Amino acid sequence: MSTVMTQTVSELTVPVPWGDVRGKVWGPDHGRPVLCLHGWADNCGTFNTLIPLLPKECKYVVVDLAGHGLSSHRPPGAFYSIPDFVADVRRVAETLQWKKFSIIGHSMGGHVGAMFSALFPEMVDALILLDSYGFLPTDLEKISKSMRQGIDDTLQFEKDTEEKKQKVYTQEKAAERLLSATPDLSEQSVQNLLERGVVEVDGGVVFSRDMRVHFRHILRFSLEQCLEMLSMIQACVLLILADKGFGGSSPEQGKFVPMLLRGYHHRNHTVVTVSGDHHVHLNRPEVVAPFVSDFLLTKVLS
């Protein structure tokens, strides 16, 4: 019988060509490797409450994706996209000398984890998606418009020196700002994300994430491409969806959900729905942990 996590948490630094990918490590050195990937504009603090409830036999490496948390921002002139994050996951895996591992991904982290699992299927034994469908299709007729907007926004940002200046907040005002942008967070969840989400400067704190992560990704994928990548995943997959979460947030994305779910069901993957919002894994980890733990115990640790 597995027991909950009691191990010390340590910091992780992985050198990359433009700086470092930072993160945290939970669990024994020789535990079964699990990589945890946060959502858009979050950081690895999103897993602070969930991981202590998961099987202690695993080693959980939780990373701040590039441009988030304490990780280095991408170089000037670079863009942010899911395939770039996928390449970063490969860099982390190579540094850790992981040949095969499991992935837990929340929201955008689920998109990164799913695409990695499709492109490198031999490296992933289990994929757990937290309020994420793994892929985010774009209508064919809207792909070029989205790409253009992402390029235009980035180039305008490069010209606008005022926009690059980070606003300085008090710790309390930073918490208010984060809560206003993500109202589904509890007060404690806000504090968990602010641990790595702000850095101290003269006069207060600034948000640590790269402002460019807010721009539209210039690499978009059609439903057909997403379904093809889904079919390439060899890992066992668990989707844990929140009934008040991501699925109903956008009618444009909502229309793709039945087809994506059909793709998972067709391959006998597991889909469960829990009561909660998009950050239920952080706000109420006790709701999510039993499903994640059972999946790891039966699919990875057995």
RAJOUR-V288910 format. One record per residue. N is the residue number from 1. RES is the residue in one small letter. PHI is phi as a letter, one per 20 degrees, with the letter a starting at -180 (NA if undefined). OMEGA is omega in degrees with one decimal (none if undefined). BURIAL is + if it has 16 or more other C-alpha atoms within 10 Angstrom, else -. Layout:
n | res | phi | omega | burial
N | RES | PHI | OMEGA | BURIAL
N | RES | PHI | OMEGA | BURIAL
This chain:
n | res | phi | omega | burial
1 | m | NA | -179.9 | -
2 | s | f | 173.9 | -
3 | t | d | -174.8 | -
4 | v | f | -174.2 | -
5 | m | f | 174.9 | +
6 | t | c | -173.9 | -
7 | q | f | 176.4 | -
8 | t | f | 177.2 | -
9 | v | d | 179.9 | -
10 | s | c | 179.2 | -
11 | e | e | 179.8 | -
12 | l | c | 173.2 | +
13 | t | c | 178.6 | +
14 | v | d | 178.3 | +
15 | p | f | 174.3 | -
16 | v | c | -173.3 | -
17 | p | g | -177.5 | -
18 | w | d | -179.6 | -
19 | g | q | -178.1 | -
20 | d | c | 162.6 | +
21 | v | d | -176.9 | +
22 | r | d | 178.5 | +
23 | g | a | -179.4 | +
24 | k | c | 179.7 | +
25 | v | c | 176.5 | +
26 | w | d | 171.3 | +
27 | g | o | -174.2 | +
28 | p | f | -178.5 | +
29 | d | g | -175.5 | -
30 | h | d | 177.5 | -
31 | g | f | 177.2 | -
32 | r | f | -171.9 | +
33 | p | f | 176.0 | +
34 | v | c | 178.4 | +
35 | l | d | -177.6 | +
36 | c | d | -173.2 | +
37 | l | c | -176.5 | +
38 | h | e | -179.7 | +
39 | g | e | -177.2 | +
40 | w | g | 176.5 | -
41 | a | m | 174.7 | +
42 | d | e | 175.2 | +
43 | n | b | -171.8 | +
44 | c | f | 172.5 | +
45 | g | f | -179.8 | +
46 | t | f | -179.5 | +
47 | f | d | -175.0 | +
48 | n | g | -174.9 | +
49 | t | e | -176.9 | +
50 | l | e | -171.8 | +
51 | i | g | 178.6 | +
52 | p | f | -179.4 | +
53 | l | e | -174.4 | +
54 | l | e | -175.8 | +
55 | p | g | -176.2 | +
56 | k | f | -179.2 | +
57 | e | f | -177.5 | +
58 | c | e | 171.2 | +
59 | k | d | -175.9 | +
60 | y | d | 174.6 | +
61 | v | d | -175.5 | +
62 | v | d | -174.6 | +
63 | v | d | 163.7 | +
64 | d | e | 177.7 | +
65 | l | f | -178.4 | +
66 | a | g | 178.9 | +
67 | g | n | -178.8 | +
68 | h | c | 175.6 | +
69 | g | l | -177.8 | +
70 | l | e | 179.0 | +
71 | s | f | 179.5 | +
72 | s | f | 172.0 | +
73 | h | f | 175.2 | +
74 | r | f | -176.2 | +
75 | p | f | 174.2 | -
76 | p | g | 179.5 | -
77 | g | n | -179.1 | -
78 | a | e | 177.4 | -
79 | f | d | 172.9 | +
80 | y | d | 178.0 | +
81 | s | b | 179.5 | +
82 | i | g | 178.8 | +
83 | p | g | 176.6 | +
84 | d | f | 177.0 | -
85 | f | f | 177.0 | +
86 | v | f | 177.4 | +
87 | a | f | 178.1 | -
88 | d | f | 177.0 | +
89 | v | f | 177.6 | +
90 | r | f | 177.4 | +
91 | r | f | 179.6 | +
92 | v | f | -179.1 | +
93 | a | f | 179.7 | +
94 | e | f | 178.9 | -
95 | t | f | 180.0 | -
96 | l | e | -178.2 | -
97 | q | l | 176.5 | -
98 | w | e | 175.9 | -
99 | k | e | -180.0 | -
100 | k | b | -176.7 | +
101 | f | b | 176.4 | +
102 | s | d | 179.8 | +
103 | i | c | 168.2 | +
104 | i | d | -177.7 | +
105 | g | c | 175.4 | +
106 | h | d | 173.0 | +
107 | s | l | 179.6 | +
108 | m | g | 175.8 | +
109 | g | f | 174.2 | +
110 | g | f | 176.9 | +
111 | h | f | 178.3 | +
112 | v | f | -178.9 | +
113 | g | f | -179.6 | +
114 | a | f | -179.9 | +
115 | m | f | 176.1 | +
116 | f | f | -178.8 | +
117 | s | f | 177.9 | +
118 | a | f | -176.4 | +
119 | l | f | -179.0 | +
120 | f | c | -172.6 | +
121 | p | f | -178.3 | +
122 | e | f | -175.3 | -
123 | m | e | -172.4 | +
124 | v | c | 179.5 | +
125 | d | e | 179.1 | +
126 | a | b | -179.4 | +
127 | l | c | 179.5 | +
128 | i | d | -177.0 | +
129 | l | d | -179.7 | +
130 | l | d | -175.7 | +
131 | d | l | 179.3 | +
132 | s | b | 177.2 | +
133 | y | e | 175.8 | +
134 | g | n | -179.0 | +
135 | f | c | -177.1 | +
136 | l | c | -176.2 | +
137 | p | f | 174.4 | +
138 | t | c | 175.4 | +
139 | d | g | -178.6 | -
140 | l | g | -175.5 | -
141 | e | f | -179.9 | -
142 | k | d | -176.3 | -
143 | i | f | -176.5 | +
144 | s | f | 178.7 | -
145 | k | f | 179.0 | -
146 | s | f | 178.5 | +
147 | m | f | -179.7 | -
148 | r | f | -179.2 | -
149 | q | f | 178.6 | +
150 | g | f | 178.4 | +
151 | i | f | -179.1 | +
152 | d | g | -178.4 | -
153 | d | f | -178.5 | -
154 | t | f | -180.0 | +
155 | l | f | 176.7 | -
156 | q | f | 178.3 | -
157 | f | f | -180.0 | +
158 | e | f | 179.7 | -
159 | k | e | -170.9 | -
160 | d | e | -176.9 | -
161 | t | f | 179.7 | -
162 | e | f | -177.9 | -
163 | e | f | -178.7 | -
164 | k | f | -179.2 | -
165 | k | f | -179.0 | -
166 | q | f | 176.3 | -
167 | k | f | -179.6 | -
168 | v | e | -179.1 | +
169 | y | c | 160.3 | +
170 | t | f | 178.9 | -
171 | q | g | -178.6 | +
172 | e | f | -179.6 | -
173 | k | f | 175.7 | -
174 | a | f | 177.7 | +
175 | a | f | 178.1 | +
176 | e | f | -179.3 | +
177 | r | f | 179.8 | -
178 | l | f | -179.7 | +
179 | l | f | 178.5 | +
180 | s | f | 179.5 | -
181 | a | f | -177.6 | -
182 | t | c | -171.4 | -
183 | p | f | 179.1 | -
184 | d | f | -178.0 | +
185 | l | f | 169.9 | +
186 | s | f | 179.3 | +
187 | e | f | 179.1 | -
188 | q | f | 177.6 | -
189 | s | f | 176.3 | +
190 | v | g | -179.4 | +
191 | q | f | 177.7 | +
192 | n | f | -179.5 | +
193 | l | f | -179.5 | +
194 | l | f | 179.9 | +
195 | e | g | 179.8 | -
196 | r | d | -175.4 | +
197 | g | e | 176.3 | +
198 | v | c | 174.1 | +
199 | v | c | -177.6 | +
200 | e | f | 173.9 | -
201 | v | c | 176.4 | -
202 | d | f | 176.6 | -
203 | g | n | 179.1 | -
204 | g | q | -179.5 | +
205 | v | c | 172.0 | +
206 | v | c | 176.0 | +
207 | f | f | -172.5 | +
208 | s | e | -174.7 | +
209 | r | f | 176.9 | +
210 | d | f | -180.0 | +
211 | m | g | -177.1 | +
212 | r | f | 178.5 | +
213 | v | f | -179.3 | +
214 | h | f | -176.7 | -
215 | f | e | 179.4 | +
216 | r | g | 175.5 | +
217 | h | f | -176.6 | +
218 | i | e | 175.4 | +
219 | l | d | -177.8 | +
220 | r | d | -176.7 | +
221 | f | c | 178.7 | +
222 | s | f | 176.9 | +
223 | l | g | -179.8 | +
224 | e | g | 178.2 | -
225 | q | f | -179.7 | -
226 | c | f | 179.4 | +
227 | l | f | 177.0 | +
228 | e | f | 178.4 | -
229 | m | f | 177.7 | +
230 | l | g | -178.0 | +
231 | s | f | -178.7 | -
232 | m | e | -179.2 | -
233 | i | f | 178.4 | +
234 | q | e | -178.7 | +
235 | a | f | 167.2 | +
236 | c | f | -175.3 | +
237 | v | c | 171.9 | +
238 | l | c | 172.1 | +
239 | l | d | 172.9 | +
240 | i | d | -176.2 | +
241 | l | e | 176.8 | +
242 | a | e | -175.0 | +
243 | d | f | 175.5 | +
244 | k | d | -172.6 | +
245 | g | d | -169.1 | +
246 | f | f | -170.6 | +
247 | g | g | -176.7 | +
248 | g | d | -172.7 | -
249 | s | f | -176.2 | -
250 | s | b | 177.1 | -
251 | p | g | -179.8 | -
252 | e | f | 178.6 | -
253 | q | f | -176.8 | -
254 | g | g | -177.5 | -
255 | k | f | 179.2 | -
256 | f | e | -172.7 | +
257 | v | g | -178.3 | +
258 | p | g | -178.6 | -
259 | m | f | 176.3 | -
260 | l | f | 179.4 | +
261 | l | f | 177.4 | -
262 | r | g | 178.6 | -
263 | g | f | 177.8 | +
264 | y | f | -179.3 | +
265 | h | f | -178.5 | -
266 | h | f | -178.7 | -
267 | r | d | 175.7 | -
268 | n | m | 172.7 | -
269 | h | e | -173.3 | +
270 | t | d | 177.9 | -
271 | v | c | 176.2 | -
272 | v | c | 176.8 | -
273 | t | c | 179.0 | -
274 | v | d | 177.0 | +
275 | s | e | 179.6 | -
276 | g | q | -177.8 | +
277 | d | d | -172.7 | +
278 | h | f | 179.6 | +
279 | h | d | -177.9 | +
280 | v | f | 179.7 | +
281 | h | f | -179.9 | +
282 | l | e | -178.3 | +
283 | n | f | -175.7 | +
284 | r | c | -173.5 | +
285 | p | f | -179.3 | +
286 | e | f | 177.8 | -
287 | v | f | -173.6 | +
288 | v | e | -171.8 | +
289 | a | g | -178.9 | +
290 | p | f | 179.6 | -
291 | f | f | 179.9 | +
292 | v | f | -177.9 | +
293 | s | f | -179.8 | +
294 | d | f | -179.9 | -
295 | f | f | 178.3 | +
296 | l | f | -178.4 | +
297 | l | f | -175.6 | +
298 | t | e | -174.9 | -
299 | k | e | -173.8 | -
300 | v | d | -170.7 | +
301 | l | e | -176.0 | -
302 | s | f | none | -
